């Protein structure tokens, strides 16, 4: 069966295969189109296109009146460790081109869809995918009425360092709030994610997913203070730094140390040693700041250094 390999469908298919490789999607799982559409923030059409593509590649079976299921006799998945310790997150494309132009101030903060389509020679569908992803990753929003607005992000190493120094203030302080109450179910879930990273994901998962895991860890812990302003502040600065980190490289060796520290922090919280956990958090973020070096973009949008980042 032949399908149209649209960029959006290819990305969805790639992410599903990554989930299978990471053990997050198991043989026999029912791949419900609507659930996947909600997960990726898209319509059912590109999801179905991706599912048909995966069926053609031997990853899925289609059962009459039931839908798509992950096969038990899967093709060989590419789970070999990366050749380099620092891997680029993804290949250049329309999304990365526009992101790089925004990071280097080559496009204005407020634009129309027609402006973007003309500048980058994109179809309406291609641009829709780019804007959808930009919204999901926190650096674009639709204006009231007409057009789009690109949001402030960490565009320079100085801004990147300021974000980390801000986090070194608010994250330990949140743990010392009077209402800080540990959610043990949430701790267990974070422990599962961090242990899976150590056992498998650091070597095999896409860099973007590793970044998301790091952000989720810190955002879950800050929720325990029951003060929504702490959580909202952290989510906002995480979004501001995310785009620059996507343009950098991930140092997978250093992730082992970060995951180990995350697990140590969970141990402290499990034992109720909140003050110790707050001090540990400050040291943890300070260490992450010393090892993180966001990539500096040249005016043409290409990387002008080979520096790497970790995930906290």
NORLINHU-V848770 format. One record per helix or strand of 2 or more residues. SS is the DSSP state (H for helix, E for strand). FROM is the first residue (numbers start at 1). TO is the last residue. Records with the same first field share a line. If there is no record, write none. Layout:
BEGIN
SS->FROM-TO, FROM-TO
END
This chain:
BEGIN
H->7-21, 33-40, 44-56, 94-103, 113-120, 124-136, 157-175, 184-204, 207-223, 228-246, 252-270, 274-291
E->30-31, 60-63, 67-70, 86-88, 110-111, 140-142, 148-150, 249-251, 308-309
END
